[in-house]
Amino acid sequence: MTTVASAKPKKGLFNRPARPYVHPYVGGVLLGIVLFLAFLLTRNGLGASGGLNRLIAAVEDLVVPGHIDRTPYLLKLAGGDLNPLDDWSVPVVLGAFLGGAVAGLLNGRSKFEINKGPSISNRTRLVFAFIGGIFFAYGARMARGCTSGQALSGGATLSAGSWALMMCIFAGAYGLAYFVRRLWN
């Protein structure tokens, strides 16, 4: 009599079954509560680009401190005795990164993957993602904030500039979608 050994699922953080995402309306309400608490407790909203700039400035200040003191933009962040990490946006960025990592691990979504359509190679997808990231990072600096800061914080305070920026982002995305749709089909 032969028996077939049943495969036992592996245990551990990276081998958990994926749990379903929270309902979008529940997620929206929770995000609204977090945004309200951010305004209430810190008198600042939510945003990531400022914190990322400060983290980069901190590393740059360690490696080439002279460059920081010669660049007017960076001088405001880390020039002289200023500590670039002494800002409300740094814990927000670190908390978002850490919270996302913990949520991914606990909910079975921590894996390396490239999401793409069947008509595009991994390399092309990564090149397009990199180019899009450059445009969005540059745009975030020009707009004085990333989409989370502009849409969430600026939108919640009824900032006309934030609303106009988000309408332009959506219009640009819809306009560009026609030209790149074949990459996802």
Backbone bond lengths (Angstrom), bond angles and torsions (degrees), N, CA, C in turn:
res aa  C-N    CA-C-N  psi(-1)  N-CA   C-N-CA  omega(-1)  CA-C   N-CA-C  phi
1 M - - - 1.435 - - 1.529 107.68 -
2 T 1.310 115.72 123.75 1.464 119.44 178.75 1.519 109.53 -105.18
3 T 1.276 114.27 144.62 1.469 118.99 177.97 1.520 108.47 -119.29
4 V 1.269 113.39 145.52 1.460 119.48 177.61 1.518 107.44 -97.10
5 A 1.305 115.76 124.09 1.461 119.48 179.45 1.522 108.75 -72.05
6 S 1.296 115.10 125.84 1.469 118.34 178.48 1.521 108.62 -77.34
7 A 1.290 113.99 138.87 1.469 119.43 -179.57 1.518 109.24 -76.17
8 K 1.306 115.16 120.10 1.453 119.46 177.82 1.521 108.60 -86.14
9 P 1.313 116.37 136.10 1.461 117.05 177.75 1.523 110.55 -66.78
10 K 1.308 114.98 139.35 1.456 119.77 179.24 1.514 109.12 -70.28
11 K 1.308 115.54 144.62 1.459 120.73 177.61 1.517 108.30 -100.85
12 G 1.294 115.99 159.27 1.457 121.32 178.33 1.514 111.07 132.56
13 L 1.306 115.83 170.57 1.459 120.79 -175.62 1.521 112.83 -65.16
14 F 1.336 118.08 -35.98 1.458 119.81 -174.78 1.524 113.19 -89.49
15 N 1.296 118.85 -2.24 1.457 121.22 -176.82 1.521 112.78 -118.23
16 R 1.291 117.59 25.35 1.462 120.82 178.58 1.514 109.87 -80.36
17 P 1.318 117.13 148.53 1.475 118.29 173.99 1.535 109.04 -70.12
18 A 1.325 116.07 143.04 1.466 120.33 -178.66 1.519 110.43 -69.23
19 R 1.311 115.52 129.27 1.461 121.19 176.54 1.522 108.84 -92.12
20 P 1.311 117.57 154.17 1.473 119.37 -178.94 1.527 111.23 -67.14
21 Y 1.333 114.81 154.27 1.461 120.50 177.01 1.527 109.27 -71.00
22 V 1.314 116.02 157.62 1.451 121.30 176.39 1.534 107.66 -69.30
23 H 1.317 116.73 150.65 1.463 121.07 179.60 1.526 108.92 -59.61
24 P 1.339 118.30 139.70 1.470 120.51 -176.16 1.528 113.92 -57.78
25 Y 1.314 118.36 -36.30 1.468 119.69 179.68 1.522 110.99 -69.07
26 V 1.328 116.54 -38.29 1.463 120.06 176.87 1.535 109.25 -65.88
27 G 1.329 116.56 -43.63 1.457 120.59 177.52 1.524 111.70 -61.25
28 G 1.328 117.40 -40.06 1.452 121.04 178.19 1.517 112.45 -64.24
29 V 1.324 116.12 -41.83 1.469 120.10 177.86 1.529 109.89 -64.43
30 L 1.330 117.13 -44.26 1.470 120.21 178.86 1.521 111.31 -62.78
31 L 1.324 117.07 -40.93 1.465 120.42 177.83 1.531 110.56 -64.51
32 G 1.318 117.11 -39.29 1.462 120.61 176.39 1.521 111.99 -62.41
33 I 1.316 116.76 -39.76 1.473 120.62 178.02 1.533 110.10 -65.45
34 V 1.325 117.11 -43.17 1.467 120.68 178.17 1.525 110.39 -62.64
35 L 1.325 117.64 -42.26 1.457 121.05 179.01 1.525 110.82 -64.04
36 F 1.335 116.88 -43.24 1.468 120.58 177.57 1.524 110.56 -60.38
37 L 1.331 116.45 -45.96 1.466 119.90 179.25 1.528 111.86 -63.95
38 A 1.340 116.97 -35.91 1.470 119.86 177.34 1.524 110.19 -62.45
39 F 1.329 117.20 -45.34 1.466 120.24 177.66 1.529 110.99 -64.30
40 L 1.323 116.26 -42.63 1.459 120.65 -176.76 1.532 112.22 -66.52
41 L 1.321 116.66 -46.58 1.462 120.90 -172.70 1.527 113.91 -85.35
42 T 1.322 117.78 -34.07 1.465 119.44 -174.29 1.529 112.85 -114.03
43 R 1.318 116.99 -9.41 1.468 122.51 -174.83 1.527 111.63 62.60
44 N 1.319 116.36 19.94 1.463 123.48 175.34 1.516 107.86 -131.42
45 G 1.312 115.79 157.22 1.457 120.09 177.73 1.516 111.09 -89.97
46 L 1.315 115.06 -148.53 1.459 121.72 178.77 1.522 108.63 -113.01
47 G 1.294 116.98 144.77 1.457 122.75 177.87 1.516 108.85 -178.71
48 A 1.328 116.14 155.98 1.464 119.52 -174.64 1.519 113.71 -118.81
49 S 1.323 118.86 -30.03 1.466 119.28 -171.02 1.524 112.31 -64.90
50 G 1.315 118.72 -36.88 1.465 120.53 178.76 1.515 111.92 -64.65
51 G 1.328 116.46 -41.40 1.461 120.19 178.27 1.514 112.45 -66.26
52 L 1.325 116.24 -39.95 1.468 119.63 177.46 1.521 110.48 -64.71
53 N 1.331 117.27 -40.84 1.474 119.88 176.88 1.516 110.77 -59.61
54 R 1.312 116.76 -40.45 1.460 120.08 -178.86 1.529 111.46 -69.14
55 L 1.323 117.40 -36.96 1.468 120.04 176.17 1.526 110.73 -64.39
56 I 1.318 116.72 -42.27 1.467 120.83 178.16 1.529 110.07 -65.50
57 A 1.332 116.47 -41.45 1.470 119.89 178.37 1.526 111.09 -63.26
58 A 1.333 117.73 -35.24 1.473 120.34 178.69 1.523 110.76 -65.23
59 V 1.330 116.95 -42.78 1.464 120.26 178.08 1.524 109.88 -66.45
60 E 1.322 116.15 -43.31 1.461 120.28 179.67 1.527 111.34 -63.24
61 D 1.326 116.74 -36.84 1.463 120.76 178.74 1.530 111.25 -65.62
62 L 1.329 117.20 -30.32 1.467 120.56 176.08 1.518 111.85 -73.60
63 V 1.329 116.98 -37.89 1.458 121.91 -173.33 1.533 111.76 -86.13
64 V 1.330 116.96 -50.19 1.470 121.11 -177.37 1.533 109.89 -134.39
65 P 1.322 117.88 72.82 1.469 120.21 -176.35 1.530 113.41 -61.37
66 G 1.314 117.95 -28.48 1.456 120.36 178.61 1.521 112.44 -63.15
67 H 1.334 116.80 -35.12 1.471 120.89 179.04 1.524 110.56 -64.39
68 I 1.316 116.32 -39.39 1.469 121.05 179.04 1.526 109.59 -59.14
69 D 1.313 117.05 -45.20 1.459 121.39 -176.07 1.536 113.29 -73.47
70 R 1.329 118.16 -13.60 1.463 121.47 178.39 1.524 113.14 -100.90
71 T 1.330 118.31 -6.45 1.458 121.79 -176.99 1.526 109.33 -109.68
72 P 1.334 117.73 114.02 1.474 119.82 -174.70 1.530 114.51 -54.32
73 Y 1.324 117.56 -41.77 1.462 119.86 -179.47 1.526 111.01 -63.48
74 L 1.322 116.22 -45.57 1.465 120.58 -178.52 1.516 112.22 -74.27
75 L 1.322 117.09 -25.98 1.461 121.99 179.70 1.529 110.73 -60.37
76 K 1.341 115.58 -36.62 1.469 120.17 178.67 1.529 111.96 -69.05
77 L 1.327 116.57 -26.88 1.469 120.47 -178.14 1.525 112.86 -87.48
78 A 1.337 115.94 -42.09 1.467 118.72 -170.14 1.516 114.10 -143.53
79 G 1.309 117.73 14.39 1.462 119.59 -177.05 1.522 112.81 -70.43
80 G 1.315 115.71 149.45 1.460 120.95 178.04 1.517 112.09 60.18
81 D 1.326 115.80 -125.22 1.468 121.22 -179.01 1.524 113.10 -93.04
82 L 1.330 118.71 5.25 1.465 120.80 -179.34 1.523 110.84 -67.05
83 N 1.320 115.77 138.35 1.460 121.54 175.53 1.526 107.90 -98.09
84 P 1.336 118.80 113.76 1.457 120.31 -177.48 1.533 113.43 -64.86
85 L 1.318 116.86 -18.85 1.467 120.04 -178.82 1.524 112.14 -86.28
86 D 1.322 117.71 -2.80 1.461 122.20 -178.78 1.532 109.71 -89.86
87 D 1.323 115.77 68.38 1.459 121.72 -179.38 1.527 108.41 -152.45
88 W 1.325 116.66 149.83 1.460 121.95 -177.12 1.523 112.49 -61.93
89 S 1.350 117.39 -27.72 1.465 119.77 -174.00 1.531 113.20 -74.58
90 V 1.319 118.08 -22.07 1.471 120.73 -178.82 1.527 111.46 -66.16
91 P 1.352 119.64 -50.01 1.468 118.21 176.82 1.532 113.17 -63.57
92 V 1.338 117.09 -29.21 1.467 119.67 177.33 1.528 110.09 -63.27
93 V 1.336 116.56 -46.96 1.466 120.73 -179.52 1.523 110.97 -66.11
94 L 1.319 117.02 -46.15 1.468 119.91 179.76 1.523 111.06 -63.90
95 G 1.335 116.94 -39.49 1.465 120.60 178.22 1.518 112.18 -66.60
96 A 1.335 117.32 -38.73 1.465 120.24 177.82 1.526 110.71 -64.93
97 F 1.329 116.36 -42.11 1.464 120.26 178.67 1.523 111.01 -64.69
98 L 1.322 116.15 -49.18 1.461 120.72 -178.87 1.530 111.13 -65.44
99 G 1.327 116.35 -43.28 1.468 119.92 179.14 1.520 112.34 -63.21
100 G 1.333 116.42 -40.64 1.462 120.08 177.48 1.521 111.90 -65.04
101 A 1.334 116.42 -40.11 1.471 120.29 178.86 1.519 111.07 -65.21
102 V 1.323 116.98 -44.82 1.471 120.60 179.54 1.536 110.62 -64.86
103 A 1.333 116.95 -43.97 1.465 119.90 179.20 1.522 111.14 -62.74
104 G 1.335 116.70 -40.67 1.461 119.92 177.81 1.518 112.17 -63.23
105 L 1.321 116.69 -42.12 1.465 120.35 178.96 1.523 111.64 -66.07
106 L 1.316 116.78 -46.90 1.463 120.45 -176.07 1.525 113.35 -70.93
107 N 1.331 117.49 -24.68 1.459 120.71 -177.44 1.526 113.59 -104.62
108 G 1.323 116.99 11.48 1.459 120.82 173.08 1.521 114.44 72.82
109 R 1.318 118.12 30.27 1.463 120.21 -178.97 1.523 112.72 -116.22
110 S 1.306 118.41 14.40 1.467 121.16 -179.19 1.518 109.36 -89.53
111 K 1.322 115.02 102.69 1.459 120.61 176.73 1.517 107.79 -159.08
112 F 1.300 115.98 157.43 1.449 121.28 177.04 1.522 107.54 -91.22
113 E 1.327 115.78 124.03 1.452 120.12 178.91 1.521 109.23 -153.90
114 I 1.314 115.55 158.45 1.454 121.78 175.30 1.521 106.34 -119.48
115 N 1.322 116.64 113.49 1.462 121.16 178.47 1.521 108.87 -83.63
116 K 1.318 115.88 125.36 1.459 120.41 -177.47 1.517 109.36 -162.45
117 G 1.306 114.95 167.44 1.457 120.77 174.98 1.520 110.64 -83.01
118 P 1.327 117.51 168.77 1.468 120.24 -177.35 1.523 113.89 -73.27
119 S 1.328 118.65 -15.03 1.462 121.73 -176.61 1.529 113.67 -92.57
120 I 1.301 117.57 9.05 1.466 120.14 -175.78 1.527 109.09 -131.78
121 S 1.322 116.13 142.40 1.463 119.87 179.34 1.527 109.79 -81.95
122 N 1.310 115.34 162.97 1.465 120.08 177.29 1.526 110.89 -59.13
123 R 1.321 115.80 -42.81 1.467 119.73 -178.50 1.528 111.30 -62.62
124 T 1.329 117.21 -46.12 1.459 120.57 179.53 1.520 110.42 -63.30
125 R 1.317 117.39 -40.49 1.465 120.68 178.46 1.519 110.81 -61.24
126 L 1.321 117.56 -43.41 1.456 120.99 179.41 1.525 111.74 -66.86
127 V 1.334 117.02 -38.14 1.470 120.22 177.51 1.526 109.83 -63.25
128 F 1.343 117.46 -46.65 1.467 120.51 178.72 1.531 111.21 -62.94
129 A 1.314 117.37 -39.74 1.468 120.57 178.79 1.530 110.42 -64.16
130 F 1.326 116.66 -41.12 1.460 120.74 179.29 1.529 110.57 -64.89
131 I 1.320 117.74 -45.94 1.466 121.55 179.18 1.534 110.23 -62.60
132 G 1.326 116.45 -43.97 1.466 119.67 177.13 1.518 111.99 -62.11
133 G 1.313 117.41 -38.08 1.465 121.30 177.80 1.515 111.74 -64.33
134 I 1.330 116.70 -38.76 1.470 120.44 177.73 1.525 110.00 -63.79
135 F 1.336 116.94 -46.46 1.471 119.98 178.77 1.530 111.30 -60.56
136 F 1.331 116.73 -43.47 1.462 119.14 -178.26 1.523 111.64 -69.52
137 A 1.326 118.34 -37.82 1.465 120.42 178.27 1.523 110.52 -65.66
138 Y 1.319 116.71 -43.83 1.460 120.54 177.79 1.532 110.29 -63.59
139 G 1.318 116.51 -44.04 1.467 120.63 178.56 1.519 112.20 -63.38
140 A 1.317 117.23 -35.69 1.469 120.37 179.17 1.519 110.63 -64.79
141 R 1.321 117.03 -37.66 1.464 119.63 177.42 1.523 110.50 -70.95
142 M 1.333 117.45 -40.36 1.465 119.98 178.81 1.521 111.33 -64.81
143 A 1.332 116.83 -38.20 1.463 121.62 -177.56 1.521 112.34 -83.88
144 R 1.317 116.46 -1.54 1.467 122.60 -178.32 1.520 111.85 61.75
145 G 1.316 115.73 39.50 1.454 120.49 175.71 1.515 111.69 159.17
146 C 1.312 115.34 152.39 1.453 121.39 179.70 1.525 109.70 -83.14
147 T 1.304 116.26 178.00 1.463 119.44 -178.11 1.516 111.62 -63.52
148 S 1.330 118.49 -33.01 1.470 118.41 178.73 1.520 110.28 -68.44
149 G 1.312 117.27 -41.13 1.456 119.81 178.36 1.513 111.78 -70.03
150 Q 1.324 116.80 -42.59 1.462 120.48 -178.38 1.524 111.93 -71.70
151 A 1.328 116.44 -51.09 1.467 119.40 -175.20 1.519 111.78 -71.87
152 L 1.317 117.00 -48.22 1.465 119.42 -176.30 1.520 111.75 -76.62
153 S 1.317 116.73 -61.86 1.463 120.12 -174.20 1.528 111.42 -72.21
154 G 1.331 116.84 -48.34 1.460 119.54 179.08 1.517 112.40 -66.86
155 G 1.325 116.05 -40.56 1.464 119.33 178.45 1.515 112.37 -65.35
156 A 1.329 117.23 -38.11 1.467 121.43 -179.70 1.524 111.66 -67.93
157 T 1.330 116.61 -28.91 1.469 119.97 178.67 1.530 111.22 -93.40
158 L 1.335 116.27 8.89 1.463 123.84 178.21 1.528 112.58 59.51
159 S 1.311 116.70 37.15 1.458 121.76 176.53 1.532 109.16 -71.00
160 A 1.319 116.25 121.81 1.471 120.37 -178.58 1.526 110.93 -61.59
161 G 1.336 117.45 -38.60 1.461 120.77 178.99 1.519 112.45 -62.87
162 S 1.320 116.73 -39.48 1.470 120.64 178.88 1.521 111.10 -66.93
163 W 1.316 116.79 -41.97 1.460 120.18 178.35 1.530 110.62 -64.73
164 A 1.339 116.92 -42.04 1.462 120.34 178.93 1.527 110.84 -64.25
165 L 1.337 117.00 -42.11 1.458 120.51 178.93 1.529 111.03 -61.24
166 M 1.311 117.66 -45.60 1.467 120.04 -178.44 1.525 111.28 -65.87
167 M 1.333 117.50 -37.02 1.470 119.26 175.77 1.528 110.42 -63.78
168 C 1.337 116.89 -39.26 1.468 120.31 177.51 1.526 111.37 -65.99
169 I 1.333 117.13 -39.21 1.467 120.24 178.57 1.531 110.47 -63.04
170 F 1.333 117.10 -46.52 1.464 119.51 179.29 1.522 111.56 -66.14
171 A 1.330 117.89 -40.85 1.464 120.58 178.36 1.527 110.17 -63.79
172 G 1.331 117.04 -43.02 1.457 120.38 177.82 1.522 112.24 -62.76
173 A 1.324 116.36 -40.15 1.471 120.06 179.30 1.523 110.99 -65.53
174 Y 1.332 117.03 -43.95 1.469 119.53 178.02 1.520 110.94 -64.79
175 G 1.344 117.34 -39.89 1.452 120.50 178.79 1.520 112.63 -65.33
176 L 1.310 117.64 -39.51 1.459 122.07 -179.68 1.530 111.80 -75.85
177 A 1.319 117.33 -28.01 1.468 121.32 -176.69 1.526 111.83 -57.44
178 Y 1.328 118.02 -35.03 1.462 121.08 179.61 1.525 111.04 -59.54
179 F 1.338 116.22 -38.91 1.462 120.52 -174.94 1.528 113.56 -81.75
180 V 1.315 118.13 -23.23 1.471 119.97 -177.73 1.531 112.58 -110.59
181 R 1.308 117.84 5.74 1.474 119.82 -176.08 1.517 112.80 -62.64
182 R 1.331 116.28 -31.63 1.486 118.66 -178.96 1.525 111.58 -66.56
183 L 1.323 117.42 -20.07 1.455 120.21 178.14 1.520 111.23 -72.15
184 W 1.329 117.62 -19.08 1.469 120.81 -176.66 1.529 112.90 -107.32
185 N 1.316 117.49 -5.51 1.482 120.23 -179.13 1.508 111.36 -89.85
